[in-house]
Amino acid sequence: MPRSFLFSTAALAGALALGCGDHPGVTDPDRDAAPSFAAEISRFETPLVITFGQEAPPIAALVGVSLEDFPAVCAGAEPEAVAQAMIVTHPTQQGGTSEVRLTRGTDISALVWPVDIGQVDVCDLAVQPFVGTVNVTIVDNEGNFFETAPGGNAFLIRFVGTVTDQETGQRYHLQGAIHIVVLPDGTFTFQPVPFLSLTPIGG
């Protein structure tokens, strides 16, 4: 099942900048003091925009942008959706630190198109999107998503919610999930979890 996903550049950069501002890197050899065995926890808000797409069945989802803000975002405005993030930093046996990141968003706007976007920008679609909200959970167990240090990494993105066809009034249950394992050499694999599904609600 061909599939794709994309963190917006601003969202991912913002998440990493906010999350790492007061912490050394995942393995930071320049850290002056020996690491404490007590985990450190930091909480903050972070921008959240995710684009998912798949070929079969054809579905494209844009999470973090409302229908009202969609034209402005396509014109270059910054999305306004934010999620609550938490980073737990703890020492490693190698003498550095490791970070576990948890991001959660409740009632985050979602736009869904029952089409395969392929390499097409969602801003270029002429189809009216389904509109609704989802709850989002992102877990990154080691490092900054696609980075690894010193071992492998895995992260999971999951959302669930409801969207409505604005033309017919039909409501749909929307689910999305992607689980990626990044190996120490930088290659990555998709783990077998359900990707995108759009299920009609009611008769």
C-alpha positions as CSV (number, residue, x, y, z in Angstrom):
1,M,0.0,0.0,0.0
2,P,1.8,3.1,-1.2
3,R,1.7,5.8,1.4
4,S,3.4,9.0,2.5
5,F,3.4,11.5,5.3
6,L,5.0,14.9,5.9
7,F,5.5,17.0,9.0
8,S,5.4,20.6,7.9
9,T,8.9,22.1,8.0
10,A,7.8,24.8,10.4
11,A,6.0,22.4,12.7
12,L,9.0,20.0,13.0
13,A,11.5,22.7,13.3
14,G,9.4,24.4,15.9
15,A,9.0,21.2,17.9
16,L,12.7,20.5,17.9
17,A,13.6,24.1,18.8
18,L,11.2,24.3,21.6
19,G,12.0,20.9,22.9
20,C,15.8,21.2,22.8
21,G,16.2,24.8,24.0
22,D,17.2,23.8,27.5
23,H,18.6,20.4,26.9
24,P,21.9,19.1,25.4
25,G,21.7,16.8,22.4
26,V,20.8,13.2,22.5
27,T,24.5,12.4,23.0
28,D,26.4,15.5,23.9
29,P,30.1,14.9,24.7
30,D,30.5,18.5,25.8
31,R,28.2,18.2,28.8
32,D,30.2,19.5,31.8
33,A,28.6,17.6,34.6
34,A,28.1,13.9,35.0
35,P,24.4,13.1,34.1
36,S,22.1,12.8,37.0
37,F,20.2,9.5,37.3
38,A,17.0,11.4,37.8
39,A,15.0,12.0,34.6
40,E,14.2,15.6,33.7
41,I,10.8,16.5,32.3
42,S,9.9,19.6,30.3
43,R,6.5,20.5,29.0
44,F,5.7,23.1,26.3
45,E,3.3,23.9,23.4
46,T,4.4,23.1,19.8
47,P,3.0,23.7,16.3
48,L,1.3,20.7,14.8
49,V,0.7,20.2,11.1
50,I,0.9,16.7,9.5
51,T,0.0,15.6,5.9
52,F,-0.9,12.0,5.3
53,G,-1.6,10.4,1.9
54,Q,-2.2,7.0,0.5
55,E,-3.1,5.4,-2.8
56,A,-5.5,2.6,-1.9
57,P,-8.0,3.4,-0.8
58,P,-7.3,7.0,-2.0
59,I,-7.3,9.3,1.0
60,A,-5.4,12.5,1.8
61,A,-5.5,14.1,5.3
62,L,-4.2,17.4,6.5
63,V,-4.1,17.6,10.3
64,G,-3.6,21.0,12.1
65,V,-5.3,23.3,9.6
66,S,-8.9,24.4,9.7
67,L,-11.1,25.0,6.6
68,E,-11.2,28.7,7.5
69,D,-7.4,28.9,7.7
70,F,-6.7,26.7,4.7
71,P,-6.5,29.4,2.0
72,A,-4.3,31.6,4.2
73,V,-2.0,28.7,5.0
74,C,-1.7,27.8,1.3
75,A,-0.8,31.5,0.7
76,G,2.1,31.2,3.2
77,A,0.5,32.0,6.6
78,E,1.7,30.1,9.7
79,P,-0.8,27.5,10.9
80,E,-2.2,28.2,14.4
81,A,-2.8,24.7,15.7
82,V,-0.7,23.7,18.7
83,A,-0.3,20.5,20.7
84,Q,1.0,19.8,24.2
85,A,4.4,18.2,24.2
86,M,6.5,16.6,26.9
87,I,10.2,15.5,26.8
88,V,11.7,13.1,29.3
89,T,15.5,13.3,29.3
90,H,17.5,10.6,31.0
91,P,21.2,9.5,31.1
92,T,22.5,6.7,28.9
93,Q,25.1,4.1,29.7
94,Q,27.4,5.8,27.2
95,G,27.5,8.9,29.4
96,G,25.2,11.1,27.2
97,T,21.5,11.7,27.4
98,S,18.4,10.3,25.6
99,E,15.1,11.9,25.1
100,V,11.6,10.4,24.9
101,R,9.1,12.8,23.3
102,L,5.3,12.7,23.7
103,T,3.1,15.1,21.8
104,R,-0.7,15.2,22.2
105,G,-3.3,17.3,20.6
106,T,-7.1,17.4,21.3
107,D,-9.7,18.5,18.9
108,I,-7.2,19.4,16.3
109,S,-8.7,20.5,13.0
110,A,-8.5,18.0,10.1
111,L,-9.3,18.2,6.4
112,V,-9.7,15.0,4.4
113,W,-9.9,14.5,0.6
114,P,-11.1,11.1,-0.8
115,V,-8.4,11.2,-3.4
116,D,-4.8,10.1,-4.0
117,I,-2.6,13.2,-3.9
118,G,0.5,11.4,-5.1
119,Q,3.1,14.2,-5.5
120,V,0.3,16.9,-5.7
121,D,0.2,19.6,-3.1
122,V,-3.1,19.6,-1.2
123,C,-3.4,23.3,-1.9
124,D,-3.8,22.5,-5.6
125,L,-6.8,20.2,-5.1
126,A,-10.1,21.4,-6.5
127,V,-12.1,18.9,-4.5
128,Q,-14.0,20.1,-1.5
129,P,-12.5,18.5,1.7
130,F,-14.3,16.7,4.4
131,V,-14.0,18.8,7.6
132,G,-13.7,17.7,11.3
133,T,-11.4,17.3,14.2
134,V,-9.1,14.6,15.5
135,N,-7.1,13.7,18.6
136,V,-3.4,13.2,17.9
137,T,-0.6,11.3,19.7
138,I,3.0,11.3,18.6
139,V,5.6,9.2,20.5
140,D,9.3,9.4,19.6
141,N,11.3,7.0,21.8
142,E,14.9,8.0,21.0
143,G,16.2,11.2,19.4
144,N,14.7,13.7,17.0
145,F,12.4,11.5,14.8
146,F,14.7,10.4,12.0
147,E,17.9,10.9,14.0
148,T,19.5,8.0,15.9
149,A,22.0,8.2,18.7
150,P,23.6,5.8,19.4
151,G,21.2,3.0,18.5
152,G,18.0,2.8,16.5
153,N,14.9,4.9,16.9
154,A,11.2,4.4,16.6
155,F,8.3,6.8,16.4
156,L,4.6,6.5,16.1
157,I,2.0,9.0,14.9
158,R,-1.6,8.2,15.5
159,F,-4.9,10.2,15.2
160,V,-8.5,9.5,15.4
161,G,-11.6,11.6,15.0
162,T,-14.7,12.5,12.9
163,V,-15.0,14.4,9.6
164,T,-18.1,15.5,7.6
165,D,-18.7,15.7,3.9
166,Q,-19.8,19.4,3.6
167,E,-21.9,18.7,0.5
168,T,-23.9,15.6,1.7
169,G,-23.7,15.8,5.4
170,Q,-22.3,12.3,5.6
171,R,-20.1,11.8,8.7
172,Y,-17.0,9.6,8.7
173,H,-14.8,8.0,11.3
174,L,-11.2,8.9,10.5
175,Q,-8.2,7.0,11.7
176,G,-4.5,7.3,10.8
177,A,-1.4,5.7,12.1
178,I,2.2,5.3,11.0
179,H,5.0,3.6,12.9
180,I,8.6,4.1,11.6
181,V,11.7,2.4,12.9
182,V,15.0,4.1,12.0
183,L,18.1,1.9,12.0
184,P,21.5,3.1,13.2
185,D,22.7,3.5,9.6
186,G,19.9,6.0,8.9
187,T,17.6,3.7,6.9
188,F,14.1,3.3,8.0
189,T,11.2,0.9,7.7
190,F,7.4,1.2,8.1
191,Q,5.9,-1.2,10.6
192,P,2.6,-3.0,9.8
193,V,0.0,-0.8,11.4
194,P,-3.3,0.5,9.9
195,F,-2.5,3.6,7.9
196,L,-5.5,5.8,6.8
197,S,-9.1,4.7,7.0
198,L,-12.4,6.6,6.4
199,T,-15.5,4.8,7.6
200,P,-19.1,6.1,7.1
201,I,-21.1,6.6,10.3
202,G,-24.7,5.5,10.3
203,G,-26.8,4.3,7.4
